[in-house]
Every structure is written in structure tokens, then in C-alpha cells.
Amino acid sequence: MIDLRVSNEKLFWRATDLVSRLTGVETPAAVAALISAIQGATVDDSVCLEPDANTVKSYVALAAPQAGVVPLAIAIAAVTAFADSAKLPTPAELRAVLAAEPVLRRAIDAAISH
């Protein structure tokens, strides 16, 4: 199950690991994708090398009430890794693609092809 609720620090890191494993990106890029999904804004992975415990707690507080954070983070990481950087969709655009196409692989393919 990839749609886990990021409701504590352990689940934050589990979600990061899922993003990394399923997309093949390094941990900083997976953290950046997860934070982008949580905040709904693009985040540069250079600022996400090793967030401290307090920072992770603040992201968890934002993420806990949200649904679909991990699938969105996976889509963000995959699209960022494989799409033309000039055509990268925003997290909000990716969320809309995921709402229209609930099968993650097809949603990612659709986002990359546009």
C-alpha cells in the first residue's frame, strides 16, 4: 500500500523510502518530492539533504490531515526524474492528473507525455 498517511516521523521516513524505491531517485530528491507533495509547492532537493527532527515534525503536522500525499510525491519524483524539465507540472497539476487517473503508473505517463 503506497497511500499511507504521513502521521508521524517514522511514516515520514517510510514514505521517503517508498518514493525513492519506486522511482529510483536518491533520498534528497525523495524528501524534496515528499515535501513538495505536503506543501503543494515545488521544493529544491538541495535544501532537503537531511531535515532535522523538528523540521520533520512540522512536515508531519502538515501532512497528517492530507490524503494522497505519498502517491503525489511518487508522481512528483517520477515526473521530475523523467520529464522534460521545461514542461514540469506543478504539484497542483499533478494532483489533478491523479484525481482524473487513479492508476498511478498511467497518471505518471500522462503527466510525462504532456
Short mmCIF file of the C-alpha atoms (twelve columns), coordinates in Angstrom:
data_MODEL
# 
_entry.id   MODEL 
# 
loop_
_atom_site.group_PDB 
_atom_site.id 
_atom_site.type_symbol 
_atom_site.label_atom_id 
_atom_site.label_alt_id 
_atom_site.label_comp_id 
_atom_site.label_asym_id 
_atom_site.label_seq_id 
_atom_site.Cartn_x 
_atom_site.Cartn_y 
_atom_site.Cartn_z 
_atom_site.pdbx_PDB_model_num 
ATOM 1   C CA . MET A 1   0.000  0.000  0.000   1 
ATOM 2   C CA . ILE A 2   1.533  3.293  -1.073  1 
ATOM 3   C CA . ASP A 3   -1.179 5.660  0.127   1 
ATOM 4   C CA . LEU A 4   -0.073 5.675  3.737   1 
ATOM 5   C CA . ARG A 5   -0.939 8.648  5.907   1 
ATOM 6   C CA . VAL A 6   2.210  10.543 6.950   1 
ATOM 7   C CA . SER A 7   1.155  10.961 10.573  1 
ATOM 8   C CA . ASN A 8   4.451  10.571 12.428  1 
ATOM 9   C CA . GLU A 9   8.213  10.768 11.856  1 
ATOM 10  C CA . LYS A 10  8.583  7.042  11.217  1 
ATOM 11  C CA . LEU A 11  5.928  7.208  8.485   1 
ATOM 12  C CA . PHE A 12  7.596  10.313 7.017   1 
ATOM 13  C CA . TRP A 13  10.792 8.294  6.524   1 
ATOM 14  C CA . ARG A 14  8.879  5.228  5.330   1 
ATOM 15  C CA . ALA A 15  7.150  7.416  2.738   1 
ATOM 16  C CA . THR A 16  10.523 8.835  1.688   1 
ATOM 17  C CA . ASP A 17  11.855 5.303  1.269   1 
ATOM 18  C CA . LEU A 18  8.814  4.327  -0.839  1 
ATOM 19  C CA . VAL A 19  9.301  7.338  -3.098  1 
ATOM 20  C CA . SER A 20  12.989 6.532  -3.506  1 
ATOM 21  C CA . ARG A 21  12.490 2.820  -4.160  1 
ATOM 22  C CA . LEU A 22  9.605  3.179  -6.573  1 
ATOM 23  C CA . THR A 23  11.146 5.962  -8.644  1 
ATOM 24  C CA . GLY A 24  14.855 5.238  -8.332  1 
ATOM 25  C CA . VAL A 25  15.689 8.739  -7.079  1 
ATOM 26  C CA . GLU A 26  18.189 9.394  -4.310  1 
ATOM 27  C CA . THR A 27  16.978 10.192 -0.790  1 
ATOM 28  C CA . PRO A 28  17.320 14.012 -1.062  1 
ATOM 29  C CA . ALA A 29  15.149 14.005 -4.202  1 
ATOM 30  C CA . ALA A 30  12.634 11.705 -2.486  1 
ATOM 31  C CA . VAL A 31  12.495 14.024 0.541   1 
ATOM 32  C CA . ALA A 32  12.044 17.019 -1.775  1 
ATOM 33  C CA . ALA A 33  9.212  15.252 -3.614  1 
ATOM 34  C CA . LEU A 34  7.500  14.345 -0.340  1 
ATOM 35  C CA . ILE A 35  7.813  17.892 0.980   1 
ATOM 36  C CA . SER A 36  6.517  19.237 -2.344  1 
ATOM 37  C CA . ALA A 37  3.506  16.947 -2.048  1 
ATOM 38  C CA . ILE A 38  2.893  18.045 1.539   1 
ATOM 39  C CA . GLN A 39  3.272  21.770 0.834   1 
ATOM 40  C CA . GLY A 40  1.757  21.773 -2.631  1 
ATOM 41  C CA . ALA A 41  4.746  23.700 -3.961  1 
ATOM 42  C CA . THR A 42  7.927  22.762 -5.776  1 
ATOM 43  C CA . VAL A 43  10.902 22.296 -3.442  1 
ATOM 44  C CA . ASP A 44  14.564 22.204 -4.472  1 
ATOM 45  C CA . ASP A 45  16.135 18.922 -3.346  1 
ATOM 46  C CA . SER A 46  19.360 20.704 -2.351  1 
ATOM 47  C CA . VAL A 47  17.560 22.106 0.718   1 
ATOM 48  C CA . CYS A 48  16.293 18.659 1.745   1 
ATOM 49  C CA . LEU A 49  19.527 16.785 2.341   1 
ATOM 50  C CA . GLU A 50  18.884 15.893 5.979   1 
ATOM 51  C CA . PRO A 51  15.932 17.610 7.634   1 
ATOM 52  C CA . ASP A 52  16.256 17.686 11.413  1 
ATOM 53  C CA . ALA A 53  13.666 16.165 13.752  1 
ATOM 54  C CA . ASN A 54  11.855 19.460 14.361  1 
ATOM 55  C CA . THR A 55  11.578 20.133 10.638  1 
ATOM 56  C CA . VAL A 56  10.240 16.630 10.024  1 
ATOM 57  C CA . LYS A 57  7.696  17.133 12.834  1 
ATOM 58  C CA . SER A 58  6.460  20.311 11.159  1 
ATOM 59  C CA . TYR A 59  6.033  18.475 7.839   1 
ATOM 60  C CA . VAL A 60  4.227  15.634 9.609   1 
ATOM 61  C CA . ALA A 61  1.817  18.130 11.178  1 
ATOM 62  C CA . LEU A 62  1.026  19.490 7.710   1 
ATOM 63  C CA . ALA A 63  0.810  16.041 6.109   1 
ATOM 64  C CA . ALA A 64  -1.267 14.196 8.709   1 
ATOM 65  C CA . PRO A 65  -4.674 15.593 7.677   1 
ATOM 66  C CA . GLN A 66  -3.950 15.226 3.957   1 
ATOM 67  C CA . ALA A 67  -4.875 12.257 1.773   1 
ATOM 68  C CA . GLY A 68  -2.860 11.124 -1.230  1 
ATOM 69  C CA . VAL A 69  0.450  12.659 -0.177  1 
ATOM 70  C CA . VAL A 70  2.612  9.627  -0.977  1 
ATOM 71  C CA . PRO A 71  1.163  8.883  -4.439  1 
ATOM 72  C CA . LEU A 72  1.557  12.576 -5.249  1 
ATOM 73  C CA . ALA A 73  5.169  12.500 -4.004  1 
ATOM 74  C CA . ILE A 74  5.863  9.442  -6.171  1 
ATOM 75  C CA . ALA A 75  4.381  11.220 -9.177  1 
ATOM 76  C CA . ILE A 76  6.426  14.359 -8.447  1 
ATOM 77  C CA . ALA A 77  9.662  12.372 -8.145  1 
ATOM 78  C CA . ALA A 78  8.983  10.315 -11.273 1 
ATOM 79  C CA . VAL A 79  7.973  13.274 -13.401 1 
ATOM 80  C CA . THR A 80  10.921 15.341 -12.168 1 
ATOM 81  C CA . ALA A 81  13.321 12.484 -12.954 1 
ATOM 82  C CA . PHE A 82  11.945 11.570 -16.375 1 
ATOM 83  C CA . ALA A 83  10.098 14.520 -17.912 1 
ATOM 84  C CA . ASP A 84  11.443 17.455 -19.877 1 
ATOM 85  C CA . SER A 85  12.417 19.993 -17.201 1 
ATOM 86  C CA . ALA A 86  10.870 22.810 -19.230 1 
ATOM 87  C CA . LYS A 87  7.463  21.112 -19.029 1 
ATOM 88  C CA . LEU A 88  7.325  20.016 -15.394 1 
ATOM 89  C CA . PRO A 89  3.803  20.172 -13.971 1 
ATOM 90  C CA . THR A 90  3.214  21.783 -10.595 1 
ATOM 91  C CA . PRO A 91  2.160  19.664 -7.613  1 
ATOM 92  C CA . ALA A 92  -1.380 21.039 -8.039  1 
ATOM 93  C CA . GLU A 93  -1.426 19.976 -11.691 1 
ATOM 94  C CA . LEU A 94  -0.165 16.512 -10.754 1 
ATOM 95  C CA . ARG A 95  -2.823 16.230 -8.035  1 
ATOM 96  C CA . ALA A 96  -5.453 16.974 -10.717 1 
ATOM 97  C CA . VAL A 97  -3.961 14.300 -13.000 1 
ATOM 98  C CA . LEU A 98  -4.079 11.791 -10.124 1 
ATOM 99  C CA . ALA A 99  -7.693 12.704 -9.406  1 
ATOM 100 C CA . ALA A 100 -8.612 12.051 -13.033 1 
ATOM 101 C CA . GLU A 101 -6.493 8.889  -13.367 1 
ATOM 102 C CA . PRO A 102 -6.302 6.903  -10.125 1 
ATOM 103 C CA . VAL A 103 -3.846 4.332  -11.532 1 
ATOM 104 C CA . LEU A 104 -0.522 5.865  -10.552 1 
ATOM 105 C CA . ARG A 105 1.532  4.484  -13.464 1 
ATOM 106 C CA . ARG A 106 -0.949 5.825  -16.017 1 
ATOM 107 C CA . ALA A 107 -1.128 9.175  -14.228 1 
ATOM 108 C CA . ILE A 108 2.664  9.472  -14.324 1 
ATOM 109 C CA . ASP A 109 2.746  8.518  -18.007 1 
ATOM 110 C CA . ALA A 110 0.074  11.115 -18.764 1 
ATOM 111 C CA . ALA A 111 1.969  13.812 -16.855 1 
ATOM 112 C CA . ILE A 112 5.258  12.980 -18.590 1 
ATOM 113 C CA . SER A 113 3.720  12.965 -22.051 1 
ATOM 114 C CA . HIS A 114 2.255  16.458 -21.695 1 
# 
